Amino acid sequence: MAAADKPTNLLQLRQSGWVSKTVKQEIRDNLLRMLRQGEELFPGVIGYEDTVIPTINIGLLAGHDLLFLGEKGQAKSRLMRQMVRFLDEEVPYLDIPGCPVHEDPYRPITRQGRRLLETRPEEEIPIAWWPRSERYAERLAPGTKFADVIGEIDPAKLAAGLSMSVEESLHFGLIPRMHRGIFAVNELPELDEQIQVGLFNILEERDVQIRGYPIRFDLDVLLMFSANPATYNRSGKVIPQLKDRIGTIVHTHYPRDRDIGIQIMQQEAGIDLGDPYPVVIPYFMCEIIEQISIVARKSKYVDHQSGVSARLSIANYRTMVASARQRAVLLDERPAVPRISDLGHLYASSLGKLELDLMCSHQMSERQVFDAIVTEAIRDVFCEYVDRHGLEELAEVFAHGVKVEVGDMLPSSHYAKRLERVPAVWDKAFEVNASREPAVRASCVEFVLAGLYAMERISRCQRHGRIVYEIP
């Protein structure tokens, strides 16, 4: 609706034919329209098309409040924030100075709103418009107080002479202020039990109780929550009455296969690989970065209850590209091509994201655990190439007892001298121009050497920041 055509008073609104709907009716109608038209429901969310999204759709069509249950880094917050897409572009509300909520013009819930309809003619009742971008609010549970989300008696209003027994003496929290909108709580099990009781009351009766003052608000709000299974299912963390009132539990998950994880990683990293120092990334390097996260999620040394976020792959991908670009700038090489030696910088972007299982890893440092994970990831990826193309063809150029030094700051020409003849299978196996591009060749050399070392076919020693592989 154009700005000039928008009703500005209640009489014009009635004449326009606008129909009042609850939030859940509004979401249901828009979702059905988008499904019918084949629109993309959750842009940028990859890998949930056949699992998570159908569950969300059914929960919304059923008119349920939702709980997103999954480990960290599984797009729970992103999914909740995208729910505003199913709201109307904007909705009208009674334009009442000082009113804490955006009142439905036909069904006000506050005493201020009802008094306005009773005392003034419709042509004198002003109407304003609330955009959908402002109809969503969320709160992180740790540190949240009852007054933040439910409300509190306002001492300033009491000092001004208002009685505690009147509605106007109350300060409304985020949930009442999100009347006709969406409110989300991240990490629900960390919410104080008193607030959980307040949420239970809202879910059950759609009303608010502040310090024993019973306010019968017919609150119209979609509530959503997120939680980690380890804490949500722990006895005493979430009161049973609250669990029982949540209509739909949406179980999220990590990418089901590595290629989907790589798509997510590249999309979320958002790196420009173009000029002034363009970056060419061999696919096996992307596979190794994502495989590091996959291995970490299975590792006995990593706390499985905490999970390993997709942010580990994203941060490591950015670090790998940054290391390659730094080398390209300092050595004036184009293009910049990531190598295995660039992974030596991943400590900075990884160690804070992995929580160790202290029972299993008490004799190993974080770096030792991460080194083992990286080695296993390289072996897993290299073995797949070996299965497809044969070990001997991949490794034949190193079969005659040589030493090869590698490092993240060695120029690509160093590798070209060591490997003048590139086997034809390399270009086929790695789908890169190892024969023609020295920087790509250097990346392939390091991958093969690291793979042979991970398979215990060659030895390795490290000194002064460089690694020497020795082929007996």
C-alpha positions as CSV (number, residue, x, y, z in Angstrom):
1,M,0.0,0.0,0.0
2,A,1.4,3.4,-1.0
3,A,2.1,5.9,1.8
4,A,-0.5,8.3,0.4
5,D,-3.1,5.6,0.4
6,K,-2.7,4.4,3.9
7,P,-5.6,5.1,6.3
8,T,-4.6,7.6,9.0
9,N,-7.7,7.2,11.2
10,L,-9.9,4.4,12.3
11,L,-12.8,5.4,10.0
12,Q,-10.6,5.3,6.9
13,L,-9.2,1.9,8.1
14,R,-12.7,0.4,8.3
15,Q,-13.6,1.8,4.9
16,S,-10.4,0.3,3.4
17,G,-11.6,-3.2,4.2
18,W,-8.6,-4.1,6.4
19,V,-9.2,-7.3,8.3
20,S,-7.8,-7.9,11.7
21,K,-5.9,-11.2,12.2
22,T,-3.9,-12.8,14.9
23,V,-0.1,-13.1,14.4
24,K,-0.4,-16.9,13.9
25,Q,-3.3,-16.4,11.3
26,E,-1.2,-13.8,9.5
27,I,1.8,-16.1,9.4
28,R,-0.3,-19.1,8.3
29,D,-1.9,-17.1,5.4
30,N,1.4,-15.8,4.1
31,L,3.1,-19.2,4.4
32,L,0.4,-20.8,2.5
33,R,0.6,-18.2,-0.2
34,M,4.4,-18.6,-0.4
35,L,4.1,-22.4,-0.6
36,R,1.6,-22.1,-3.4
37,Q,3.8,-19.7,-5.4
38,G,6.9,-21.8,-4.8
39,E,8.8,-19.0,-3.1
40,E,12.0,-19.8,-1.2
41,L,11.0,-19.8,2.4
42,F,14.3,-19.5,4.3
43,P,16.9,-17.8,2.0
44,G,20.5,-18.7,2.8
45,V,19.6,-21.8,4.8
46,I,21.3,-24.8,3.2
47,G,20.8,-28.5,3.9
48,Y,17.4,-28.3,5.7
49,E,15.1,-28.6,2.7
50,D,13.9,-32.1,3.5
51,T,14.3,-32.2,7.2
52,V,14.0,-29.1,9.3
53,I,12.0,-26.8,7.0
54,P,9.0,-29.2,6.6
55,T,8.8,-29.4,10.4
56,I,8.8,-25.7,10.7
57,N,6.1,-25.3,8.1
58,I,3.8,-27.8,9.8
59,G,4.3,-26.2,13.2
60,L,3.4,-22.7,11.8
61,L,0.4,-24.0,9.9
62,A,-0.7,-25.8,13.1
63,G,-0.5,-22.5,15.0
64,H,2.2,-23.7,17.4
65,D,4.9,-21.9,19.4
66,L,8.2,-23.4,18.4
67,L,11.4,-24.7,20.1
68,F,14.5,-25.1,18.0
69,L,16.5,-27.9,19.6
70,G,20.1,-28.5,18.4
71,E,23.8,-28.0,19.1
72,K,25.6,-24.7,18.5
73,G,26.1,-23.5,15.0
74,Q,23.1,-25.1,13.4
75,A,21.3,-21.9,12.3
76,K,18.7,-21.9,15.0
77,S,18.9,-18.1,15.5
78,R,18.9,-17.5,11.8
79,L,15.7,-19.6,11.3
80,M,14.0,-17.7,14.1
81,R,14.9,-14.3,12.8
82,Q,13.7,-15.2,9.3
83,M,10.1,-15.8,10.7
84,V,9.4,-12.1,10.1
85,R,9.2,-12.9,6.4
86,F,5.8,-14.5,7.0
87,L,4.4,-11.4,8.5
88,D,2.5,-8.7,6.5
89,E,4.7,-5.9,5.4
90,E,3.1,-3.6,8.0
91,V,0.0,-3.6,10.2
92,P,-2.0,-0.6,11.5
93,Y,-2.2,0.2,15.2
94,L,-3.8,2.8,17.5
95,D,-1.4,5.8,17.7
96,I,-1.7,6.5,21.4
97,P,1.1,8.6,23.0
98,G,2.8,6.6,25.8
99,C,1.0,3.4,25.1
100,P,3.4,0.5,25.7
101,V,1.9,-1.8,23.0
102,H,0.9,-1.6,19.4
103,E,-2.8,-2.0,19.8
104,D,-5.0,-3.7,17.3
105,P,-7.4,-0.9,16.2
106,Y,-10.4,-3.3,16.5
107,R,-9.3,-5.2,19.6
108,P,-7.3,-3.1,22.0
109,I,-6.0,-4.9,25.1
110,T,-5.0,-2.0,27.3
111,R,-7.2,0.3,29.3
112,Q,-5.8,3.3,27.3
113,G,-6.8,1.7,24.0
114,R,-10.3,0.8,25.2
115,R,-10.9,4.2,26.6
116,L,-9.8,5.8,23.3
117,L,-12.4,3.8,21.3
118,E,-15.1,4.6,23.9
119,T,-14.6,8.4,24.1
120,R,-13.7,9.6,20.6
121,P,-15.4,9.3,17.2
122,E,-13.6,7.0,14.7
123,E,-12.5,9.8,12.4
124,E,-10.6,11.3,15.3
125,I,-8.8,8.1,16.3
126,P,-5.3,8.2,14.8
127,I,-3.8,5.2,13.1
128,A,-0.1,4.5,12.5
129,W,1.7,1.6,10.8
130,W,4.1,-0.9,12.3
131,P,6.6,-2.5,9.8
132,R,7.3,-6.2,10.1
133,S,11.1,-5.6,10.6
134,E,10.2,-4.1,14.0
135,R,7.8,-6.9,15.0
136,Y,10.5,-9.3,16.1
137,A,12.5,-9.2,19.3
138,E,14.8,-11.8,20.9
139,R,16.6,-12.2,24.2
140,L,19.6,-14.3,25.3
141,A,18.5,-16.1,28.4
142,P,21.7,-15.8,30.6
143,G,21.4,-12.6,32.7
144,T,17.8,-11.9,31.7
145,K,15.5,-10.7,34.5
146,F,11.8,-11.0,35.0
147,A,11.4,-7.2,34.4
148,D,13.2,-7.5,31.0
149,V,10.7,-9.9,29.4
150,I,7.5,-9.8,31.5
151,G,7.5,-6.5,33.4
152,E,7.7,-4.7,36.7
153,I,6.0,-2.1,38.8
154,D,7.5,1.2,37.8
155,P,8.8,3.1,40.9
156,A,8.9,6.4,39.0
157,K,5.2,6.1,38.3
158,L,4.5,5.3,41.9
159,A,6.5,8.3,43.0
160,A,4.4,10.4,40.6
161,G,1.3,9.4,42.6
162,L,-0.1,6.4,40.7
163,S,-1.5,3.6,42.7
164,M,0.0,0.1,42.5
165,S,-3.4,-1.3,41.7
166,V,-3.7,0.4,38.4
167,E,-2.5,-0.8,35.0
168,E,-0.7,2.5,34.3
169,S,1.8,1.9,37.2
170,L,3.4,-1.1,35.4
171,H,6.4,-1.2,33.2
172,F,5.9,-3.8,30.5
173,G,8.7,-6.1,29.4
174,L,9.6,-7.3,25.9
175,I,6.9,-9.9,25.5
176,P,3.9,-7.6,26.2
177,R,5.6,-5.0,24.0
178,M,5.7,-7.6,21.2
179,H,1.9,-7.9,21.3
180,R,1.0,-8.7,17.7
181,G,4.6,-9.7,16.9
182,I,7.2,-12.5,17.5
183,F,9.4,-13.0,20.5
184,A,12.3,-15.4,20.8
185,V,14.5,-16.6,23.7
186,N,17.9,-18.1,23.0
187,E,19.2,-20.8,25.4
188,L,15.9,-21.4,27.1
189,P,17.3,-23.8,29.9
190,E,19.5,-20.9,31.2
191,L,16.4,-18.8,31.9
192,D,15.5,-18.2,35.6
193,E,12.8,-20.5,36.9
194,Q,10.6,-17.5,37.9
195,I,10.7,-16.3,34.3
196,Q,9.9,-19.8,33.0
197,V,6.8,-19.7,35.2
198,G,5.8,-16.4,33.7
199,L,6.3,-17.8,30.2
200,F,4.2,-20.9,31.1
201,N,1.4,-18.5,32.1
202,I,1.7,-16.6,28.8
203,L,1.7,-19.8,26.8
204,E,-1.3,-21.2,28.7
205,E,-3.5,-18.2,29.3
206,R,-1.9,-15.5,27.1
207,D,-2.0,-13.2,30.1
208,V,0.6,-11.5,32.3
209,Q,1.1,-11.4,36.0
210,I,3.4,-8.8,37.5
211,R,4.1,-9.0,41.3
212,G,0.7,-10.6,41.9
213,Y,-1.2,-7.9,40.0
214,P,-3.4,-9.9,37.6
215,I,-3.5,-8.3,34.2
216,R,-5.9,-10.1,31.8
217,F,-4.2,-9.2,28.5
218,D,-5.2,-11.2,25.6
219,L,-1.6,-11.2,24.3
220,D,-1.2,-12.0,20.7
221,V,2.4,-13.2,20.2
222,L,4.3,-16.1,18.6
223,L,6.9,-17.4,21.0
224,M,10.0,-19.2,19.9
225,F,12.8,-20.7,21.9
226,S,16.2,-22.3,21.2
227,A,18.1,-24.8,23.3
228,N,20.9,-27.3,23.3
229,P,19.7,-30.9,23.8
230,A,22.2,-31.6,26.5
231,T,20.8,-28.9,28.7
232,Y,17.2,-29.0,27.6
233,N,16.9,-32.6,28.5
234,R,18.7,-32.3,31.8
235,S,16.3,-32.7,34.8
236,G,15.4,-29.4,36.4
237,K,16.7,-27.1,33.7
238,V,13.2,-26.4,32.1
239,I,10.1,-26.8,34.1
240,P,7.8,-29.6,32.9
241,Q,4.8,-27.3,32.5
242,L,6.6,-25.1,30.1
243,K,7.9,-28.0,28.0
244,D,4.4,-29.3,27.8
245,R,3.0,-26.0,26.4
246,I,5.5,-25.7,23.5
247,G,3.6,-26.9,20.4
248,T,6.4,-28.1,18.1
249,I,10.0,-29.1,18.6
250,V,12.2,-28.5,15.6
251,H,15.3,-30.7,15.7
252,T,18.2,-29.1,13.8
253,H,21.4,-30.9,12.7
254,Y,24.8,-30.4,11.2
255,P,25.3,-30.9,7.4
256,R,24.5,-34.4,6.4
257,D,27.3,-34.6,3.9
258,R,30.6,-32.7,3.4
259,D,29.6,-30.9,0.1
260,I,26.7,-29.2,1.8
261,G,29.0,-28.2,4.6
262,I,31.3,-26.6,2.1
263,Q,28.5,-24.7,0.5
264,I,27.5,-23.3,3.9
265,M,31.1,-22.5,4.7
266,Q,31.7,-20.6,1.4
267,Q,28.4,-18.8,1.6
268,E,28.9,-17.6,5.2
269,A,32.5,-16.7,4.9
270,G,31.5,-14.2,2.2
271,I,35.1,-13.7,0.9
272,D,35.8,-11.8,-2.3
273,L,38.3,-14.1,-4.1
274,G,39.0,-11.5,-6.8
275,D,41.5,-8.7,-7.4
276,P,43.8,-7.1,-6.4
277,Y,45.2,-10.5,-5.2
278,P,42.9,-13.2,-6.7
279,V,42.6,-16.5,-4.8
280,V,42.2,-19.9,-6.4
281,I,41.2,-22.6,-3.9
282,P,41.7,-26.2,-4.9
283,Y,38.6,-28.2,-3.9
284,F,40.6,-30.6,-1.8
285,M,41.6,-27.7,0.5
286,C,37.9,-26.8,1.0
287,E,37.2,-30.5,1.7
288,I,40.0,-30.6,4.3
289,I,38.7,-27.5,6.1
290,E,35.2,-29.0,6.4
291,Q,36.5,-32.4,7.2
292,I,38.3,-30.9,10.2
293,S,34.9,-30.0,11.7
294,I,33.5,-33.4,10.8
295,V,36.4,-35.2,12.5
296,A,36.2,-32.9,15.6
297,R,32.5,-33.7,16.0
298,K,33.4,-37.4,16.2
299,S,36.6,-37.0,18.2
300,K,36.6,-38.7,21.7
301,Y,38.7,-35.7,22.9
302,V,36.0,-33.1,22.1
303,D,33.0,-32.6,24.3
304,H,30.1,-34.0,22.2
305,Q,27.4,-32.2,24.3
306,S,28.9,-28.9,23.4
307,G,29.1,-29.6,19.7
308,V,31.3,-28.2,17.0
309,S,29.7,-25.2,15.4
310,A,29.7,-24.5,11.6
311,R,31.5,-21.3,12.6
312,L,34.7,-23.5,13.1
313,S,34.7,-24.2,9.3
314,I,33.9,-20.6,8.4
315,A,36.6,-19.1,10.6
316,N,39.2,-21.7,9.4
317,Y,38.3,-21.1,5.7
318,R,38.8,-17.3,6.2
319,T,42.1,-17.9,8.0
320,M,43.3,-20.3,5.2
321,V,42.5,-17.7,2.5
322,A,44.1,-14.9,4.5
323,S,47.3,-16.8,4.9
324,A,47.4,-17.5,1.2
325,R,46.7,-13.9,0.4
326,Q,49.5,-12.7,2.7
327,R,52.0,-14.9,1.0
328,A,50.8,-13.7,-2.4
329,V,51.3,-10.0,-1.3
330,L,54.7,-10.5,0.3
331,L,56.1,-12.7,-2.6
332,D,54.2,-10.8,-5.3
333,E,52.6,-14.0,-6.6
334,R,49.3,-14.3,-8.5
335,P,47.0,-16.1,-8.0
336,A,47.1,-16.9,-4.3
337,V,46.6,-20.6,-3.7
338,P,46.0,-22.1,-0.2
339,R,48.3,-24.9,0.8
340,I,48.5,-27.5,3.6
341,S,51.1,-25.3,5.3
342,D,48.6,-22.5,5.6
343,L,46.7,-24.8,8.0
344,G,49.4,-24.1,10.5
345,H,47.6,-20.8,11.2
346,L,44.3,-22.5,12.2
347,Y,45.2,-22.6,15.9
348,A,44.1,-19.0,16.2
349,S,40.7,-19.6,14.7
350,S,40.0,-23.0,16.1
351,L,41.2,-23.5,19.7
352,G,38.6,-21.2,21.2
353,K,35.8,-23.1,19.4
354,L,36.6,-26.6,20.6
355,E,35.7,-27.7,24.1
356,L,37.7,-30.7,25.2
357,D,36.4,-33.7,27.0
358,L,38.5,-33.4,30.1
359,M,38.1,-37.1,31.0
360,C,39.6,-38.2,27.7
361,S,42.1,-35.4,26.9
362,H,43.7,-34.7,30.3
363,Q,47.1,-35.8,29.0
364,M,46.9,-33.8,25.8
365,S,47.0,-30.1,25.2
366,E,44.5,-28.3,23.0
367,R,47.1,-28.0,20.2
368,Q,47.9,-31.7,20.3
369,V,44.2,-32.6,20.1
370,F,43.8,-30.2,17.2
371,D,46.9,-31.5,15.4
372,A,45.5,-35.0,15.6
373,I,42.2,-33.8,14.2
374,V,43.9,-32.0,11.3
375,T,46.0,-35.1,10.5
376,E,43.0,-37.3,10.5
377,A,41.1,-34.9,8.3
378,I,43.9,-34.8,5.7
379,R,44.1,-38.6,5.7
380,D,40.4,-39.0,5.2
381,V,40.3,-36.7,2.2
382,F,43.5,-38.0,0.7
383,C,42.3,-41.6,1.0
384,E,39.3,-40.7,-1.1
385,Y,41.5,-39.4,-3.8
386,V,43.7,-42.5,-3.5
387,D,40.6,-44.8,-3.8
388,R,39.6,-43.0,-7.0
389,H,42.9,-42.5,-8.7
390,G,45.4,-44.9,-7.1
391,L,48.2,-44.2,-4.6
392,E,51.1,-45.0,-6.9
393,E,50.0,-42.6,-9.6
394,L,49.5,-39.8,-7.1
395,A,52.8,-40.4,-5.3
396,E,55.1,-41.7,-8.0
397,V,57.2,-38.5,-8.3
398,F,58.3,-38.9,-4.7
399,A,59.2,-42.6,-5.0
400,H,63.0,-42.2,-5.2
401,G,64.3,-41.1,-1.9
402,V,64.1,-37.3,-1.7
403,K,63.7,-34.6,0.9
404,V,61.1,-31.9,0.3
405,E,60.9,-28.7,2.4
406,V,57.5,-27.0,2.6
407,G,56.3,-23.8,4.3
408,D,53.6,-21.2,4.1
409,M,56.1,-18.5,3.1
410,L,58.1,-20.5,0.5
411,P,57.6,-19.2,-3.1
412,S,55.9,-21.4,-5.6
413,S,59.1,-21.5,-7.6
414,H,60.7,-23.6,-4.9
415,Y,58.1,-26.4,-5.5
416,A,58.4,-26.0,-9.3
417,K,62.1,-26.8,-9.1
418,R,61.5,-29.9,-7.0
419,L,58.7,-31.1,-9.3
420,E,59.4,-30.2,-12.9
421,R,57.3,-33.0,-14.3
422,V,53.7,-33.2,-13.2
423,P,52.0,-36.6,-13.7
424,A,48.9,-36.3,-15.9
425,V,46.8,-37.9,-13.2
426,W,47.4,-34.9,-11.0
427,D,45.5,-32.5,-13.3
428,K,42.7,-35.1,-13.6
429,A,42.5,-36.0,-9.9
430,F,42.7,-32.5,-8.5
431,E,40.8,-30.8,-11.3
432,V,43.3,-27.9,-11.2
433,N,46.1,-26.8,-13.6
434,A,49.0,-28.2,-11.6
435,S,51.0,-28.5,-14.8
436,R,50.7,-24.9,-15.9
437,E,50.3,-22.9,-12.6
438,P,53.2,-23.0,-10.2
439,A,51.1,-21.8,-7.2
440,V,48.6,-24.6,-7.8
441,R,51.4,-27.1,-8.2
442,A,52.8,-26.1,-4.8
443,S,49.4,-26.7,-3.2
444,C,49.1,-30.2,-4.9
445,V,52.7,-31.1,-3.8
446,E,51.9,-30.3,-0.2
447,F,48.6,-32.2,-0.3
448,V,50.2,-35.3,-1.6
449,L,53.1,-35.1,0.9
450,A,50.7,-34.5,3.9
451,G,48.5,-37.3,2.7
452,L,51.4,-39.7,2.4
453,Y,52.6,-38.7,5.9
454,A,49.1,-39.1,7.3
455,M,49.0,-42.6,5.8
456,E,52.4,-43.3,7.5
457,R,54.2,-43.8,4.1
458,I,56.8,-41.0,4.7
459,S,58.4,-39.3,7.7
460,R,58.3,-35.6,8.7
461,C,60.2,-33.2,10.8
462,Q,59.5,-29.6,11.7
463,R,62.0,-26.9,12.4
464,H,62.1,-23.1,12.3
465,G,58.5,-22.9,11.1
466,R,59.1,-25.2,8.1
467,I,58.4,-28.8,7.5
468,V,60.7,-31.3,5.8
469,Y,59.2,-34.5,4.4
470,E,61.6,-37.4,3.8
471,I,60.8,-40.2,1.4
472,P,63.0,-43.3,2.2
